[in-house]
């Protein structure tokens, strides 16, 4: 029996690489679980019999269902779960996550979804659950979208009002890892052993034109203190024998002083881990001196991901990166002296981007790898997700956004341009897809990200072809990338 059932939907082909820790769902579960309520987490990615799992735990005592969802194919699987719940019991189905928060009205039009938690759900979900359990009015719980009816019984979509952001993550309970089997999940693996994802901050103060953060987090960065971060890491390392940690923060290194304190804390507590981070910006990396770089390495840092986005200064200005090309070269030279694996990410296919500007990015990528043997580059296709600055510009150029929640389930970053009208010609779309696809397989430095043995074998087989295509800008008849895209859908 479970009062609350929380679902982590599948996300498509990328699940084959390995399931990462469902941190969002665990965060939602933390408060009600701490308060003594029964919570069941169902993860479609690792439980092929998830429907029967739900049937074992859903009863007349079940108060509500929570489902997280981001834009793209995850919507398809979230809808499958919502429909299944509605077919079994008349319990409220609550959606949260990036897509419902950015498109609440359209999402609520689906009759299998009753409520939406806007943005952070840690506290809001628990307060809404309490109202349901105690049969109280929830209109004073801010951050909730819901359906109501007017005097003629027509459906109205209403909002309880904005809520403040959680200022410090220290106040949130420890994630209830006991609700899952932690051995089912993997993350970045540096030297073998168990690996795990960890989030120590939320949001990003930057205003990059392609990113959802400006709308979703209002460019506000909130963090867990260095002391609390180290304490929670120590708990994980000791309890689960964790060897690798990947910080999934959007911008882990915003506060350099905090970064230093975390490194010092890891060393002081003698945590035998290797770690990497998703979030390091070029402008921050410029300010990190050799003392801190050495401290990072000593504490176990073996990887940093850096968003470069473009090799053309005009495009960098347009997308509000607030960096110079010379900054990128200088940071790469500085980091090349250390044994860090550096992942540089690029985005191609921006509105009004020329082919020459696109090729500037490819040229820069090749130079970065040439000058830093521990670096690799990954190219993504610009995707006009709701909430970023370039979304309206994309519409003006011919992009036709999906009109229903169901249509958004076909809107994946690597395939959307093939299905929805855009400013790209068919030839351009094929080239963009080939550049993005081959970039992932062109450099063996990426292998630490792949935990699935079959995927790793396929990588090694395809690697020579991908490397040749990417390095020589040979994207004629990209049958390989077309087949690959179908695999990851």
Residue, then its C-alpha position, 0 to 999 in steps of 0.5 A: x500500500x502506498x499513499x503516494x506513487x511517483x513515476x519516473x518515465x522512460x525517455x527513449x533510446x538514451x535509456x539504453x546507455x544506462x539509467x541515471x539516478x531519478x533525483x527529481x522524483x527522489x526530491x519530491x518523495x523526500x518530505x512526505x517520506x520524512x513525515x512518515x507517509x508511505x511512498x512508492x517510486x516506480x521507474x519505467x526505465x528499469x522496471x519492464x513490468x511497471x504496470x503490475x508493480x503499480x497494481x501491487x501498491x495502488x489501493x483505496x488508500x492511495x492519495x495521489x500520483x506524481x509524474x515528472x516530465x521533460x519535453x520530448x519522448x518522455x511525454x509519451x511514457x508519462x502519458x502512458x502512465x497517466x492513462x493507466x492510473x486513470x483506468x484503474x483508480x480515480x486518484x488525482x494525477x499530478x505532473x511536474x517538471x520542466x515541460x508542464x511548468x513551461x506549458x501548463x495550460x496545454x498540458x492540463x488540456x489532457x483529461x488524464x492530468x489533473x494538477x501541475x506543480x509549477x517549477x520546484x515541487x519539493x514543498x508544494x507537492x507535499x502541501x498539496x498532498x496534505x490538502x488531499x489527505x485532510x480534505x482541505x482546500x488547496x487554494x492557499x498552496x502557491x504554485x499549483x495549476x488545476x482545472x475548475x468549472x464555471x457556472x455553465x460547467x465549462x472547464x477553466x484552468x486556474x493557478x494558485x499564484x507564484x511561489x518563492x524559490x527555495x533559497x538554500x537547499x540545506x533545508x531540504x531533507x536527505x534524499x530517500x535512497x532506500x526507496x530505490x535500489x541504488x545498484x540499478x543506476x549508473x552515472x559517469x564512471x571513472x575508475x570502476x565501482x559504483x557511481x552516482x549523480x548528485x545535485x548541490x545547486x539549482x539554476x544558473x545566473x546566466x541568460x543564454x538565449x537557447x536555455x530554458x533556465x532564464x524562464x524556469x529558474x528566473x536566472x536565480x542560482x541557489x545552492x547547498x552549502x559546501x559543508x552540507x554538500x560534503x556531509x551528504x557526499x560522505x553519507x553516500x560514499x560510506x553507505x553505498x561504497x560510491x567511487x564516482x560522483x557526477x554533479x548534475x548542477x546546471x552551473x556547479x562552479x558559480x561560487x568559486x569560494x564554495x567550490x574550493x570549500x567543497x574540494x577541501x572538505x572532500x580531502x579533509x573527510x578522506x572521501x576516496x572518490x573521483x568526480x566530475x561536473x556538468x556545470x563549468x562556464x568559460x567565464x568562471x574557468x577564466x577566474x580559477x587559478x592554478x592553486x584551485x585547479x590543483x586542489x580540484x584534482x587532489x580532491x578527485x576531479x577528473x572531468x568538467x563539462x564546458x558549454x562553448x556553444x559556437x566557434x563564431x564570435x558573432x553567434x556567441x554575441x547573439x546567444x548571450x554567452x558573454x565570452x570571447x573566442x580568445x577566452x575559450x582558447x586560453x581556458x583550453x590551454x590552461x586546462x590542458x596542463x591537468x589530467x581532466x577529461x574536458x567535454x566541450x559542448x557546441x550547438x548548431x542550427x541556430x536561427x539565422x546561423x550561416x553554414x560558414x558560422x557553423x563550420x567555424x564551430x567545427x574548426x574550433x572543436x578540432x583545434x580544441x581537441x588537437x591542443x588538449x589530448x584529454x578533451x572531446x567535443x559534442x555537438x547538439x542541434x538547437x532546439x526551440x524549447x518553450x521558454x528560451x529567448x530564441x523560441x519566438x525568433x524560431x517561430x518567425x522563421x517558420x517553426x510551427x510548435x506542436x499544438x498538443x501535449x501528444x505532439x510534443x512527445x515527438x519533439x526530441x532535440x535530435x529529431x524535431x527538425x525532421x517532423x516540424x516545419x523549420x527554417x532549415x532545408x531538408x539538406x541542412x537538416x541531414x547535415x546538422x543531424x550527421x554533424x551532431x551524431x558523428x561528434x558523439x562517436x568521433x573521440x574515444x575520450x567520451x567512453x567514460x560516459x558509457x556504462x552499457x557494454x553493448x553500447x560501448x562495443x557499438x561505439x568502438x565499431x562505429x568510431x572510425x567512420x564517425x571520426x572520418x566524417x566529422x574531421x573531414x566534414x563529409x556528411x554526404x548520404x548520412x545513412x548512419x546518423x539516420x539509423x542512429x536517430x531512429x535507435x534513440x527515439 
